[in-house]
């Protein structure tokens, strides 16, 4: 479903300030696979997401989504195939628009736009069906602006919106990092359910080592622009958090001193 071949990204390429953020990455994610991505700050995780989603063009290499070479596609066109949720709950929704209007935008993103109502009574009934399983009461607030929602409610909305409209790939960029512990649990449960029910090929960045073990069928480690370790479900099922931390230091050939990772170990 997602295939990266020789993917590299160098900022300020050809200058004395050149910085290699991604280095010749080869990666294949089969359809429906839920993969977790970990790594220290500056490892290249978010740059990888930005290149996959079309924010930055790669310096070299190819990107295939569902068998289609999208390397030259602009970000707006790639958004028809890629759903993305950011760390900041405020980034994924239009605050001044209502819940129903936000959901309509997500539902219709792969449709040709015509001069007709985006929110109809039939669609509202459909949105109730989407929102009720969240258990947040949002199905009773369809005509309220999203700005009135809490951070956790907005992130739940963003996750739902990212899964609507038939995306092929879901990119979750530390999407629980800004939330309180109780909301983190709710959003992760929703994430697991959404990925499973929609059979979405998903790549989730986290700094929480326990999440890296508890979620997904596969865990990848990045360091200095490279994927340095690839753990399958059986391998990570046998590991504790400290085993994972020790393994991270081992494959890097230096101890792990990254505060974010150690504090979440």
Kinemage of the C-alpha trace (Angstrom):
@kinemage 1
@onewidth
@group {chain A} dominant
@subgroup {mainchain}
@vectorlist {calphas} color= white
{ca unk a 1} P 0.000 0.000 0.000
{ca unk a 2} L 2.833 2.405 0.882
{ca unk a 3} L 6.222 1.830 -0.705
{ca unk a 4} L 9.263 4.106 -0.372
{ca unk a 5} L 12.256 3.421 -2.589
{ca unk a 6} L 15.595 5.106 -1.923
{ca unk a 7} L 13.851 8.062 -0.293
{ca unk a 8} L 16.182 10.893 0.736
{ca unk a 9} L 15.663 14.487 1.775
{ca unk a 10} L 18.447 17.038 2.086
{ca unk a 11} L 17.661 20.591 3.117
{ca unk a 12} L 19.825 23.348 1.564
{ca unk a 13} L 21.015 20.743 -0.908
{ca unk a 14} L 24.251 21.685 -2.682
{ca unk a 15} L 25.272 24.308 -0.123
{ca unk a 16} L 27.674 24.317 2.823
{ca unk a 17} L 24.600 24.282 5.100
{ca unk a 18} L 23.222 21.018 3.673
{ca unk a 19} L 21.400 18.845 6.229
{ca unk a 20} L 20.470 15.235 5.434
{ca unk a 21} L 17.127 14.582 7.136
{ca unk a 22} L 16.308 11.302 5.351
{ca unk a 23} L 18.897 8.893 3.992
{ca unk a 24} L 18.015 6.374 1.276
{ca unk a 25} L 14.968 4.872 3.021
{ca unk a 26} L 13.371 1.720 1.650
{ca unk a 27} L 10.066 0.831 3.314
{ca unk a 28} L 6.978 -1.202 2.470
{ca unk a 29} L 3.765 -1.088 4.512
{ca unk a 30} L 1.212 -3.701 3.355
{ca unk a 31} L -2.455 -2.755 3.094
{ca unk a 32} L -4.113 -2.433 6.489
{ca unk a 33} L -0.924 -2.640 8.543
{ca unk a 34} L -0.694 -0.472 11.684
{ca unk a 35} L 2.956 0.518 12.212
{ca unk a 36} L 4.411 2.575 15.061
{ca unk a 37} L 7.431 4.822 14.479
{ca unk a 38} L 9.766 5.893 17.290
{ca unk a 39} L 13.023 7.820 17.438
{ca unk a 40} L 14.778 10.640 19.233
{ca unk a 41} L 14.260 14.303 18.384
{ca unk a 42} L 15.768 15.128 14.996
{ca unk a 43} L 15.692 11.511 13.814
{ca unk a 44} L 13.658 12.458 10.744
{ca unk a 45} L 10.209 11.153 11.716
{ca unk a 46} L 8.178 14.274 10.955
{ca unk a 47} L 10.278 14.977 7.851
{ca unk a 48} L 9.349 11.503 6.638
{ca unk a 49} L 5.660 12.330 7.146
{ca unk a 50} L 6.065 15.663 5.368
{ca unk a 51} L 7.686 14.014 2.350
{ca unk a 52} L 5.047 11.247 2.195
{ca unk a 53} L 2.208 13.772 2.390
{ca unk a 54} L 3.766 16.146 -0.148
{ca unk a 55} L 4.739 19.076 2.086
{ca unk a 56} L 8.342 18.709 0.858
{ca unk a 57} L 9.532 17.037 -2.336
{ca unk a 58} L 12.186 14.340 -1.815
{ca unk a 59} L 15.713 15.043 -2.944
{ca unk a 60} L 15.783 11.553 -4.440
{ca unk a 61} L 13.736 8.356 -4.402
{ca unk a 62} L 10.149 7.411 -5.203
{ca unk a 63} L 6.874 7.257 -3.250
{ca unk a 64} L 4.126 4.798 -4.188
{ca unk a 65} L 0.668 4.768 -2.597
{ca unk a 66} L -1.659 1.937 -3.577
{ca unk a 67} L 0.642 1.148 -6.494
{ca unk a 68} L 0.576 4.710 -7.871
{ca unk a 69} L 3.761 6.771 -8.138
{ca unk a 70} L 2.814 10.005 -6.325
{ca unk a 71} L 6.348 11.412 -6.045
{ca unk a 72} L 5.538 14.409 -8.230
{ca unk a 73} L 2.055 15.042 -6.875
{ca unk a 74} L 1.482 18.326 -4.986
{ca unk a 75} L 0.253 18.201 -1.393
{ca unk a 76} L -3.381 19.081 -2.181
{ca unk a 77} L -3.637 16.206 -4.662
{ca unk a 78} L -1.940 13.742 -2.337
{ca unk a 79} L -4.436 14.700 0.399
{ca unk a 80} L -7.026 12.619 -1.474
{ca unk a 81} L -4.970 9.541 -0.537
{ca unk a 82} L -3.429 10.564 2.788
{ca unk a 83} L -5.214 11.369 6.050
{ca unk a 84} L -3.022 13.130 8.623
{ca unk a 85} L -3.485 14.002 12.291
{ca unk a 86} L -1.060 16.422 13.966
{ca unk a 87} L 0.093 16.796 17.572
{ca unk a 88} L -1.778 20.079 18.000
{ca unk a 89} L -5.545 19.405 18.305
{ca unk a 90} L -6.256 22.849 16.812
{ca unk a 91} L -4.663 22.065 13.442
{ca unk a 92} L -7.043 19.434 12.106
{ca unk a 93} L -10.358 21.299 12.173
{ca unk a 94} L -11.822 24.622 11.026
{ca unk a 95} L -12.654 26.328 14.329
{ca unk a 96} L -15.264 28.795 13.057
{ca unk a 97} L -17.230 26.123 11.198
{ca unk a 98} L -19.728 23.757 12.800
{ca unk a 99} L -19.126 20.089 13.535
{ca unk a 100} L -21.413 19.162 10.639
{ca unk a 101} L -19.595 21.500 8.242
{ca unk a 102} L -16.213 20.079 9.235
{ca unk a 103} L -17.431 16.529 8.668
{ca unk a 104} L -18.870 17.542 5.287
{ca unk a 105} L -15.505 18.901 4.185
{ca unk a 106} L -13.857 15.622 5.168
{ca unk a 107} L -16.525 13.476 3.500
{ca unk a 108} L -16.441 15.417 0.235
{ca unk a 109} L -12.712 15.927 -0.159
{ca unk a 110} L -12.520 13.369 -2.981
{ca unk a 111} L -15.587 14.760 -4.791
{ca unk a 112} L -15.820 17.416 -7.453
{ca unk a 113} L -17.328 20.506 -5.894
{ca unk a 114} L -20.539 21.976 -7.289
{ca unk a 115} L -22.709 24.837 -6.135
{ca unk a 116} L -24.961 22.880 -3.767
{ca unk a 117} L -25.405 22.500 0.000
{ca unk a 118} L -22.611 20.629 1.717
{ca unk a 119} L -24.673 19.892 4.837
{ca unk a 120} L -28.039 18.196 4.325
{ca unk a 121} L -30.466 16.491 6.711
{ca unk a 122} L -29.519 13.085 5.288
{ca unk a 123} L -25.834 13.781 5.826
{ca unk a 124} L -26.498 14.949 9.384
{ca unk a 125} L -28.097 11.597 10.126
{ca unk a 126} L -25.008 9.922 8.719
{ca unk a 127} L -22.773 12.104 10.912
{ca unk a 128} L -24.755 11.080 14.001
{ca unk a 129} L -23.814 7.492 13.191
{ca unk a 130} L -20.137 8.461 12.955
{ca unk a 131} L -20.109 10.446 16.191
{ca unk a 132} L -22.182 8.283 18.549
{ca unk a 133} L -19.497 5.568 18.955
{ca unk a 134} L -17.054 8.218 20.230
{ca unk a 135} L -19.104 8.561 23.419
{ca unk a 136} L -18.462 12.308 23.587
{ca unk a 137} L -21.988 13.577 22.934
{ca unk a 138} L -20.887 15.346 19.758
{ca unk a 139} L -23.816 13.898 17.832
{ca unk a 140} L -26.049 16.320 19.761
{ca unk a 141} L -23.898 19.337 18.890
{ca unk a 142} L -23.735 19.171 15.090
{ca unk a 143} L -24.623 22.853 14.643
{ca unk a 144} L -22.108 24.155 17.200
{ca unk a 145} L -18.774 25.641 16.080
{ca unk a 146} L -15.767 23.414 16.651
{ca unk a 147} L -14.103 26.225 18.624
{ca unk a 148} L -16.350 25.311 21.587
{ca unk a 149} L -14.887 21.800 21.859
{ca unk a 150} L -12.120 20.714 24.221
{ca unk a 151} L -8.708 19.673 22.895
{ca unk a 152} L -9.566 15.995 23.265
{ca unk a 153} L -12.892 16.403 21.491
{ca unk a 154} L -11.207 18.262 18.635
{ca unk a 155} L -8.552 15.572 18.304
{ca unk a 156} L -11.272 12.909 18.210
{ca unk a 157} L -12.972 14.946 15.482
{ca unk a 158} L -9.694 15.262 13.571
{ca unk a 159} L -9.074 11.518 13.735
{ca unk a 160} L -12.589 10.814 12.510
{ca unk a 161} L -12.263 13.362 9.694
{ca unk a 162} L -8.909 11.939 8.602
{ca unk a 163} L -10.509 8.496 8.202
{ca unk a 164} L -13.469 9.741 6.118
{ca unk a 165} L -13.461 10.048 2.344
{ca unk a 166} L -11.542 6.827 1.718
{ca unk a 167} L -7.862 7.652 2.387
{ca unk a 168} L -5.330 4.956 1.554
{ca unk a 169} L -2.796 6.012 4.207
{ca unk a 170} L -3.192 7.429 7.725
{ca unk a 171} L -0.305 9.416 9.253
{ca unk a 172} L -0.542 10.102 13.000
{ca unk a 173} L 2.117 12.585 14.117
{ca unk a 174} L 2.280 12.257 17.944
{ca unk a 175} L -1.467 12.840 17.927
{ca unk a 176} L -1.863 12.186 21.685
{ca unk a 177} L 1.177 14.136 22.940
{ca unk a 178} L -0.757 17.305 23.893
{ca unk a 179} L -3.582 15.507 25.725
{ca unk a 180} L -4.173 14.558 29.365
{ca unk a 181} L -3.710 10.861 30.317
{ca unk a 182} L -7.423 9.983 30.389
{ca unk a 183} L -7.969 11.546 26.966
{ca unk a 184} L -4.843 9.814 25.609
{ca unk a 185} L -6.385 6.448 26.491
{ca unk a 186} L -9.676 7.351 24.801
{ca unk a 187} L -7.979 8.641 21.623
{ca unk a 188} L -5.698 5.594 21.376
{ca unk a 189} L -8.673 3.260 21.745
{ca unk a 190} L -10.453 5.220 19.045
{ca unk a 191} L -7.316 5.044 16.881
{ca unk a 192} L -7.097 1.271 17.224
{ca unk a 193} L -10.799 0.853 16.420
{ca unk a 194} L -10.690 3.249 13.452
{ca unk a 195} L -7.657 1.553 11.905
{ca unk a 196} L -9.128 -1.928 12.387
{ca unk a 197} L -12.640 -1.158 11.151
{ca unk a 198} L -11.457 0.761 8.075
{ca unk a 199} L -8.443 -1.471 7.363
{ca unk a 200} L -6.312 1.666 7.087
{ca unk a 201} L -2.610 1.442 6.395
{ca unk a 202} L -1.344 3.534 9.308
{ca unk a 203} L 1.970 4.970 10.471
{ca unk a 204} L 1.935 6.472 13.990
{ca unk a 205} L 4.760 8.498 15.531
{ca unk a 206} L 5.065 8.333 19.311
{ca unk a 207} L 7.624 9.174 21.984
{ca unk a 208} L 5.887 6.822 24.409
{ca unk a 209} L 7.758 3.524 24.458
{ca unk a 210} L 4.835 1.671 26.046
{ca unk a 211} L 2.589 2.764 23.188
{ca unk a 212} L 5.244 1.505 20.762
{ca unk a 213} L 4.860 -1.955 22.295
{ca unk a 214} L 1.098 -1.947 22.896
{ca unk a 215} L -0.116 -0.716 19.505
{ca unk a 216} L 0.326 -1.846 15.947
{ca unk a 217} L 1.651 -4.975 14.288
{ca unk a 218} L 5.104 -3.491 13.708
{ca unk a 219} L 7.478 -0.981 15.312
{ca unk a 220} L 10.147 0.976 13.435
{ca unk a 221} L 13.024 2.923 14.961
{ca unk a 222} L 14.569 5.930 13.214
{ca unk a 223} L 17.878 7.641 13.929
{ca unk a 224} L 19.768 10.253 11.915
{ca unk a 225} L 17.454 9.914 8.920
{ca unk a 226} L 17.626 6.117 8.757
{ca unk a 227} L 15.348 3.274 9.806
{ca unk a 228} L 17.684 1.374 12.114
{ca unk a 229} L 15.372 -1.320 13.483
{ca unk a 230} L 12.224 -3.069 12.276
{ca unk a 231} L 10.350 -5.177 14.842
{ca unk a 232} L 7.450 -7.431 13.913
{ca unk a 233} L 4.532 -8.238 16.214
{ca unk a 234} L 6.075 -11.381 17.721
{ca unk a 235} L 9.406 -9.693 18.391
{ca unk a 236} L 7.941 -6.716 20.218
{ca unk a 237} L 5.426 -8.886 22.109
{ca unk a 238} L 8.380 -10.432 23.961
{ca unk a 239} L 9.922 -7.062 24.936
{ca unk a 240} L 9.509 -4.812 27.957
{ca unk a 241} L 9.856 -1.045 27.749
{ca unk a 242} L 13.399 -1.213 29.101
{ca unk a 243} L 14.232 -3.953 26.578
{ca unk a 244} L 13.114 -1.560 23.854
{ca unk a 245} L 15.136 1.320 25.315
{ca unk a 246} L 18.222 -0.927 25.571
{ca unk a 247} L 17.710 -2.173 22.031
{ca unk a 248} L 17.444 1.399 20.785
{ca unk a 249} L 20.790 2.237 22.393
{ca unk a 250} L 22.346 -0.958 21.077
{ca unk a 251} L 21.486 -0.429 17.419
{ca unk a 252} L 22.498 3.246 17.634
{ca unk a 253} L 25.823 2.102 19.141
{ca unk a 254} L 25.494 4.752 21.819
{ca unk a 255} L 23.401 5.103 24.992
{ca unk a 256} L 19.963 6.652 24.769
{ca unk a 257} L 19.878 9.991 26.570
{ca unk a 258} L 16.821 11.459 24.853
{ca unk a 259} L 14.707 12.929 27.666
{ca unk a 260} L 11.379 12.498 25.891
{ca unk a 261} L 11.955 8.815 25.253
{ca unk a 262} L 13.421 8.010 28.664
{ca unk a 263} L 10.638 9.860 30.510
{ca unk a 264} L 8.088 7.817 28.590
{ca unk a 265} L 9.897 4.512 29.132
